[in-house]
């Protein structure tokens, strides 16, 4: 399982708090999608803002993937320097 929950797995109350907060987080993150999908407006063309937003989202996802791969490589190399400062991580 997830090592972040090792300390709270045996404590039902704390584990429930973690579980509920994660549920609230997922709900908040999905709100824009829920609002768009529940819209009664049937216009299906993309505006300039839609295209800019989708491009920014795609770029952010690609950036995150690159960062994850770079960090995984850093971990496999034995975590030199004790703090990841390679690739895109040097900017965080």
C-alpha positions as CSV (number, residue, x, y, z in Angstrom):
1,X,0.0,0.0,0.0
2,X,0.9,3.7,0.3
3,X,3.6,4.2,2.9
4,X,2.1,7.7,3.7
5,X,-0.8,6.0,5.4
6,X,1.3,3.6,7.5
7,X,0.9,5.6,10.7
8,X,-2.8,6.2,10.4
9,X,-4.0,2.8,9.1
10,X,-4.6,1.5,12.6
11,X,-6.4,4.6,13.8
12,X,-9.9,4.5,12.3
13,X,-10.7,8.2,13.0
14,X,-7.5,9.6,11.4
15,X,-7.8,7.2,8.5
16,X,-11.4,8.4,8.0
17,X,-10.3,12.0,8.0
18,X,-7.6,11.3,5.3
19,X,-10.2,9.4,3.3
20,X,-12.8,12.2,3.5
21,X,-10.3,15.0,2.7
22,X,-9.2,13.0,-0.4
23,X,-12.9,12.7,-1.5
24,X,-13.4,16.5,-1.0
25,X,-10.2,17.1,-3.0
26,X,-11.4,14.9,-5.9
27,X,-14.8,16.6,-5.9
28,X,-13.2,20.1,-6.0
29,X,-10.8,19.2,-8.7
30,X,-13.6,17.7,-10.8
31,X,-15.9,20.7,-10.4
32,X,-15.0,22.4,-13.7
33,X,-15.7,19.2,-15.6
34,X,-19.0,18.7,-13.8
35,X,-20.0,22.2,-14.5
36,X,-19.2,22.0,-18.2
37,X,-20.9,18.6,-18.6
38,X,-24.0,19.8,-16.9
39,X,-24.3,22.9,-19.1
40,X,-27.4,23.3,-21.2
41,X,-25.5,25.2,-23.8
42,X,-25.1,23.0,-26.9
43,X,-22.4,25.1,-28.7
44,X,-19.6,22.7,-29.5
45,X,-17.0,25.0,-31.1
46,X,-13.8,25.9,-29.2
47,X,-13.1,29.5,-28.5
48,X,-9.6,31.0,-28.4
49,X,-9.6,30.8,-24.6
50,X,-10.5,27.1,-24.8
51,X,-7.6,26.4,-27.1
52,X,-5.2,28.3,-24.9
53,X,-6.5,26.6,-21.8
54,X,-6.2,23.1,-23.3
55,X,-2.7,23.9,-24.5
56,X,-1.6,25.1,-21.1
57,X,-3.2,22.0,-19.5
58,X,-1.4,19.6,-22.0
59,X,1.9,21.4,-21.4
60,X,1.5,21.1,-17.7
61,X,0.7,17.4,-17.9
62,X,3.8,16.8,-20.2
63,X,5.9,18.9,-17.8
64,X,4.7,16.7,-14.9
65,X,5.5,13.5,-16.8
66,X,9.0,14.7,-17.6
67,X,9.6,15.7,-14.0
68,X,8.4,12.3,-12.7
69,X,10.6,10.4,-15.1
70,X,13.6,12.6,-14.2
71,X,13.0,12.1,-10.5
72,X,12.6,8.3,-11.0
73,X,16.0,8.2,-12.8
74,X,17.5,10.3,-9.9
75,X,16.2,7.8,-7.3
76,X,17.6,4.8,-9.3
77,X,21.0,6.5,-9.2
78,X,20.9,6.5,-5.4
79,X,19.6,10.0,-4.7
80,X,22.9,11.8,-5.2
81,X,22.9,15.1,-3.2
82,X,19.9,14.1,-1.0
83,X,17.7,16.6,-2.9
84,X,16.7,16.3,-6.5
85,X,18.2,19.2,-8.4
86,X,18.3,17.7,-11.9
87,X,16.2,18.5,-15.0
88,X,13.1,20.4,-14.3
89,X,13.5,19.8,-10.6
90,X,16.2,22.4,-10.3
91,X,13.5,25.1,-10.9
92,X,11.2,23.9,-8.1
